[in-house]
Amino acid sequence: MSENKAPVSASPADPFPLLDRVGYASLVGGEEFALLLPGVDVKGAVPLLERLRAAAATVPHPGAPSQRVTLSGGLAEVQGTGLAALESGLRSADGALYAAKAAGRNQVMVAG
């Protein structure tokens, strides 16, 4: 993937306009989302995920209002084109997500 050519910024409290400009989000499980960021490489995606993680930390946990929501993220670059490449990238990102959870949660891990 190429570098993000249009640098944008977002505050932790308002990361979603940034996502609207650079990618797509989809619910893939009960509490799991996938982000597709065309044209953004891993180096550019890490700060975005960190901003999303910081934004989540401002939200009270619905089951324990004195605690905050946490976000664990797994990140992988899709190598190639087509459905097989996308599925492979999602598997790699899922592995990185579970590594982040196993390492204590509330962090972003890069596959590979």
C-alpha positions in Angstrom: 0.0 0.0 0.0 1.2 3.5 -0.6 1.7 6.3 1.9 -1.3 8.4 2.9 -1.0 11.4 0.6 -3.4 13.6 2.5 -2.3 14.1 6.1 -5.2 14.7 8.4 -5.5 15.1 12.1 -8.2 14.3 14.6 -8.4 14.7 18.3 -8.9 11.7 20.6 -12.4 13.0 21.2 -13.2 13.2 17.5 -11.4 10.5 15.5 -14.3 9.6 13.2 -14.0 12.4 10.6 -10.5 11.1 10.0 -11.8 7.6 9.4 -14.5 8.9 7.1 -11.8 10.5 4.9 -9.4 7.5 4.7 -11.2 4.3 5.1 -14.1 2.0 6.0 -15.3 0.4 9.2 -17.5 -2.7 9.6 -18.7 -4.8 12.6 -17.4 -8.3 12.2 -18.3 -9.8 15.6 -20.0 -9.0 18.9 -17.4 -6.4 19.9 -15.0 -6.6 17.0 -14.7 -4.2 14.1 -12.5 -4.3 10.9 -11.1 -1.2 9.4 -10.0 -1.1 5.8 -7.7 1.9 5.1 -6.8 1.9 1.3 -3.7 3.9 0.6 -2.6 4.0 4.2 0.4 1.9 5.2 1.1 0.3 8.6 3.2 3.3 9.6 0.3 5.6 8.9 -2.4 3.3 10.4 -0.8 3.0 13.9 -1.4 6.6 14.8 -5.0 6.4 13.7 -5.6 3.3 15.8 -3.9 5.0 18.8 -6.3 8.0 18.4 -9.3 5.6 18.3 -7.9 3.9 21.4 -7.6 7.2 23.1 -11.1 8.2 22.1 -12.5 4.9 23.5 -10.8 5.7 26.8 -13.0 8.7 27.3 -16.2 6.6 27.2 -17.6 5.2 30.5 -18.0 1.5 30.5 -21.7 0.7 30.2 -21.5 -2.1 32.9 -19.2 -0.2 35.2 -19.6 3.6 34.8 -16.6 4.3 37.1 -14.4 2.5 34.5 -13.5 3.4 30.9 -13.9 1.5 27.7 -10.6 0.0 26.4 -9.6 -0.8 22.8 -7.3 -3.6 21.7 -6.2 -3.4 18.1 -4.5 -5.8 15.6 -3.1 -4.3 12.5 -1.9 -6.0 9.3 -1.1 -4.8 5.8 -2.9 -6.5 2.9 -0.4 -7.9 0.5 -1.7 -8.0 -3.1 -5.2 -7.7 -4.4 -8.3 -9.8 -4.5 -10.4 -11.7 -2.0 -7.6 -14.2 -1.0 -5.3 -11.3 -0.1 -8.0 -9.5 1.9 -8.8 -12.7 3.8 -5.1 -13.3 4.6 -4.7 -9.7 5.8 -7.8 -10.1 8.1 -6.4 -13.4 9.5 -3.1 -11.6 10.2 -4.9 -8.7 11.9 -7.0 -11.0 13.9 -3.8 -12.8 15.2 -2.3 -9.4 16.1 -5.6 -8.5 17.9 -5.4 -11.7 20.0 -1.8 -11.0 20.8 -2.7 -7.5 22.0 -5.4 -9.0 24.2 -3.0 -11.7 25.6 -0.4 -9.0 26.3 -2.8 -7.1 28.6 -5.4 -5.4 26.4 -5.8 -1.8 25.6 -3.0 -1.6 23.1 -2.3 -1.9 19.3 -0.2 -4.7 17.9 1.1 -5.0 14.4 1.2 -8.5 12.7 4.4 -9.9 11.6 
